[in-house]
Amino acid sequence: MIVGTTEKTVGVRSTRQRSAIAALLADIDEFRSAQELHDELRKRGEGIGLTTVYRTLQSLAEAGLVDVLRTDSGESVYRQCSTGHHHHLVCRHCGRTVEVEGPTVEAWADSIAAEHGFTDISHTMEIFGTCSGCSNGKS
């Protein structure tokens, strides 16, 4: 979960609003926009402003506590991330997302960085395509 001791270790301050957002993120598996999260919080009776939702998501993302993807339309979507470094496969049609580990990608990134004299590297990767459910539905 996002709240608790993890927050203190990464410097994310615990507030009522942050706890409500963290609880919501823990309840959902798919990526959601800030607006969708805000709408759900309001349905749950939380009086949290949309600006607060955006700011909280940004601070959680900076702390590495939520995954952020940018949709084809440029909108940022958020989900509580699993532990460990991973990448995402994202369906362009339904938004289904699968977390994958990519040792080949890690080796490639290290090699390219070293080739160009870079150290202490980090990266993110999202691969967009059509999932099998959408592919089968299109036939």
C-alpha positions as CSV (number, residue, x, y, z in Angstrom):
1,M,0.0,0.0,0.0
2,I,1.1,3.6,-0.6
3,V,0.5,5.1,2.8
4,G,2.3,4.4,6.1
5,T,6.0,3.9,6.6
6,T,6.7,3.9,2.9
7,E,5.6,7.5,2.7
8,K,7.9,8.6,5.5
9,T,10.9,6.9,3.9
10,V,10.4,8.7,0.6
11,G,9.4,12.0,2.1
12,V,5.7,12.0,1.1
13,R,3.7,13.6,3.8
14,S,0.6,11.8,5.1
15,T,-2.6,13.7,4.9
16,R,-6.3,12.8,4.9
17,Q,-6.5,13.5,1.2
18,R,-3.4,11.5,0.4
19,S,-4.7,8.6,2.4
20,A,-8.1,8.7,0.6
21,I,-6.3,8.7,-2.8
22,A,-4.0,5.9,-1.7
23,A,-6.9,3.8,-0.5
24,L,-8.7,4.3,-3.9
25,L,-5.6,3.4,-5.8
26,A,-5.2,0.2,-3.7
27,D,-8.8,-0.8,-4.6
28,I,-8.4,-0.5,-8.4
29,D,-6.2,-2.5,-10.8
30,E,-6.5,-0.5,-14.0
31,F,-5.0,2.9,-14.9
32,R,-7.3,5.8,-14.3
33,S,-7.1,9.5,-15.1
34,A,-7.0,12.2,-12.3
35,Q,-10.5,13.2,-13.3
36,E,-11.8,9.6,-13.0
37,L,-10.1,9.2,-9.6
38,H,-11.6,12.5,-8.5
39,D,-15.0,11.4,-9.6
40,E,-14.7,8.2,-7.7
41,L,-13.5,10.0,-4.6
42,R,-16.5,12.2,-4.7
43,K,-18.8,9.2,-5.0
44,R,-17.2,7.9,-1.9
45,G,-18.0,11.1,-0.1
46,E,-14.5,12.6,-0.1
47,G,-14.4,16.3,-0.4
48,I,-11.1,16.6,-2.3
49,G,-10.5,19.1,-5.0
50,L,-9.3,18.1,-8.5
51,T,-6.2,20.2,-8.1
52,T,-5.4,18.3,-4.9
53,V,-5.8,15.0,-6.7
54,Y,-3.4,16.2,-9.5
55,R,-0.8,17.4,-7.0
56,T,-1.0,14.3,-4.9
57,L,-0.7,12.0,-7.9
58,Q,2.3,14.0,-9.0
59,S,4.1,13.7,-5.6
60,L,3.3,10.0,-5.4
61,A,4.7,9.5,-9.0
62,E,7.8,11.5,-8.1
63,A,8.3,9.2,-5.1
64,G,7.9,6.2,-7.3
65,L,4.7,5.0,-5.6
66,V,2.4,5.2,-8.6
67,D,2.9,4.3,-12.2
68,V,2.1,7.0,-14.8
69,L,1.3,6.3,-18.4
70,R,0.5,8.8,-21.1
71,T,-2.4,7.7,-23.4
72,D,-2.4,8.2,-27.2
73,S,-4.4,11.4,-26.6
74,G,-1.7,12.7,-24.2
75,E,-3.6,12.3,-21.0
76,S,-1.8,11.0,-17.9
77,V,-3.3,7.9,-16.2
78,Y,-2.2,6.5,-12.9
79,R,-2.1,3.2,-11.0
80,Q,-0.5,2.0,-7.8
81,C,2.6,0.3,-8.9
82,S,3.9,-3.1,-8.0
83,T,7.3,-3.4,-6.4
84,G,10.4,-3.6,-8.5
85,H,11.3,-2.2,-11.9
86,H,9.0,-3.2,-14.7
87,H,7.6,-2.1,-18.0
88,H,4.1,-2.0,-19.5
89,L,2.2,-3.4,-22.4
90,V,-0.8,-1.2,-23.1
91,C,-3.7,-2.0,-25.4
92,R,-4.5,1.1,-27.6
93,H,-8.2,0.0,-27.8
94,C,-9.4,-1.1,-24.4
95,G,-6.5,0.3,-22.2
96,R,-5.7,-3.1,-20.7
97,T,-2.2,-3.0,-19.2
98,V,0.2,-5.8,-18.4
99,E,3.3,-5.3,-16.3
100,V,6.3,-7.1,-17.7
101,E,9.9,-7.5,-16.7
102,G,12.4,-7.0,-19.5
103,P,16.0,-8.2,-18.8
104,T,16.8,-7.8,-22.5
105,V,15.7,-4.1,-22.3
106,E,17.8,-3.6,-19.1
107,A,20.9,-5.1,-20.8
108,W,20.3,-2.9,-23.9
109,A,19.8,0.3,-21.8
110,D,23.0,-0.4,-19.9
111,S,24.9,-1.1,-23.1
112,I,23.7,2.0,-24.9
113,A,24.4,4.2,-21.8
114,A,27.9,2.8,-21.4
115,E,28.6,3.2,-25.2
116,H,27.8,6.9,-24.8
117,G,29.6,7.4,-21.5
118,F,26.4,7.6,-19.3
119,T,26.3,6.2,-15.8
120,D,23.6,6.0,-13.1
121,I,20.9,5.6,-15.7
122,S,17.2,5.0,-15.3
123,H,14.4,4.5,-17.8
124,T,10.7,3.8,-18.3
125,M,9.1,1.9,-21.2
126,E,5.6,1.5,-22.4
127,I,4.8,-0.7,-25.4
128,F,1.5,0.1,-27.1
129,G,-0.4,-2.4,-29.2
130,T,-3.6,-4.4,-29.5
131,C,-4.3,-7.0,-26.9
132,S,-5.6,-10.5,-27.8
133,G,-9.1,-9.7,-26.6
134,C,-9.4,-6.7,-28.9
135,S,-7.6,-8.5,-31.8
136,N,-10.1,-11.4,-31.6
137,G,-13.0,-9.0,-31.4
138,K,-11.9,-7.2,-34.6
139,S,-12.0,-10.3,-36.8
